[in-house]
């Protein structure tokens, strides 16, 4: 991302003031980071190849779900349109994949988030969430339906409440797999994964020893979102952009006011699970494929329920209860 910012210096289509500001912010991260070779030689290319194979295995089985997005011919998907797409997907799955999908339903709720309630067998789409692009809609189907819902459904099908709702300490693997599947389908790692990871680190002060308050973090996140929007071109709604950024920032400081006057302000760190879990699952899938497993075999294994395949206790539980 720093290299991308360097390439934008002097570009008249983006705010150079914000480019320089972000470069200065990220410089501290780079100076305090450990080179990949020193951290054990993470093979990014090996992981990306494995993720692509995992995506191909998913598409071979579930391509009609993603075709629902294309057939709608919509550029943006409102909450109501997402409800229609998810409902159509559930109907298709019940007819062509597994009849137990018919036990699941889609409903509109208040709020701004899309979530899966595995215990109630419901996919909840918030009526106030922002419209999703076609790419976002496909990513939501991949993440919410083919990870969270599928794993929950199979846990219920096995009549195992623990696998349906999640074994202890399953969260990193669950959310990480969701992010990985988004990348497997779209070809790109979702920006939200590393945005949350980096911003929580900045808010905590683990990079330079200085915690940042809500307004400092808003400035960083707004600059990032503005530059991305300017790169894509087209009109920019600053009010909508500001609202989107504040939603992100408010989540980081959930549980506290986020001001320096509070002493050590509260930081909501749950969202580091997305990137931590992504790296965990990318490494796991790449290693398993290198040992001879096919992506289809891995997809079937990981879809059994909500568990962490890198946790020995979880693997033992799966062996006993499969």
Buried (B, 14 or more C-beta within 10 A) or exposed (E): BEEEBEEBEEEEEBBEEBBBBBBEBBEEBEEEEEEEEEEEEEBEEBBBBBBBBBBEBBBEBBEBBBEBBEEBEBEEBBBEBBBBBBBBBBEBBBEEBBEBBEEBEBEEBEEEEBBBBBEEBBBBBBEEBBBBEBBBBBBBBBBBBBBBBBBBBBBBBBEBEBBBBBBEEBBBBBBBBBBBBBBBBBEEBBEBBBBBBBBBBBBBEEBBEEBBBBEBBBBBBBBBBBBEBBEEEEEEEEEEBBEBBBEBBEBBBEEBEBEBEEEEBBBBEEBBBBBBBBBBBBBBBBBBBEEEBEBBEBBEEBBBBBBBBBBEEBEEBBEEBE
